[in-house]
């Protein structure tokens, strides 16, 4: 038998350790072509079945017809790599693989997620669930339906999701990845993390050729980057972790509040200014619909303290109510072209730095905000007035800076950024 540690790329060692220690219940492995994420999952799935005699596995792709030549062959590869073929039996109709103990590995299409409710096991439970090519699935609701149907039992369950990130930040998979979910670990990898000998000279040559001729396509296909459709409004985003010590050295903060109407949420955002890079840093947020005025005031005071909070001046009554409750709320000045001017100012910044763990709604809205297109695929010049609550809040917060003709730089540097 072969040890898994000898046949996985070093980039996956932290994930492998986390799986063994039971750190998470759900693993989202994203990356470009040649990242070996599917190989890693298949090896861990087989090892998990061997170690747990009660655990079975089920593997899904969006369309059942794609199973045999993808995940079915991938599982056979993993069994062979681990030197375990004599202990497994293989069946083609229906697709199924059985371990010597009777444990089963089933393969299903998710053409109708509700059909998963009829799947039964005579022994044990589904300890492992794998969604291959997750981006092909219609949405998170289909994933939740399947999970609720098959993950039953008292033992530990592990869900694997593998996918190449879609090009558009608006895609549901990319948006879901930005949400911090308890029990979920998201890992990114690409072919550069893999020993060159594993991929071969032909693969490497094809990657380098595309890099020379179409760098945008190369970054998406091989590096697994969300490069966008070309219509993204903010191409200066830097989505990454922000440490507490990075925030503590910021000397200037700005607060904004966009009021929710009907089903729209109230969106409070707090930003820091990093002059050396002409960058704004998302520090904190509150995002909630139908928030009572008293509760909204407490949320805002907890994040902004006594600092000025610049609000949508379209609701002076709400501003007055917040001021009664101790919020230093003021209305922003509006006029012809104010939205366009503020949006262009943010687009022209050196960076907009956002940590999806700290401010998931800011990350989601800024990353997915794209120009709309006409029927011919041409992008329209107007900024879309939808899914932009934190963006409007940010414009309000930064009104003092947006109104300046020249921005002076300060001497204090921001550590680690």
Order of alpha helices (4+ residues) and beta strands (2+ residues): alpha-beta-alpha-beta-alpha-beta-beta-beta-beta-alpha-beta-alpha-beta-alpha-alpha-beta-alpha-beta-beta-beta-alpha-beta-alpha-beta-alpha-beta-alpha-alpha-alpha
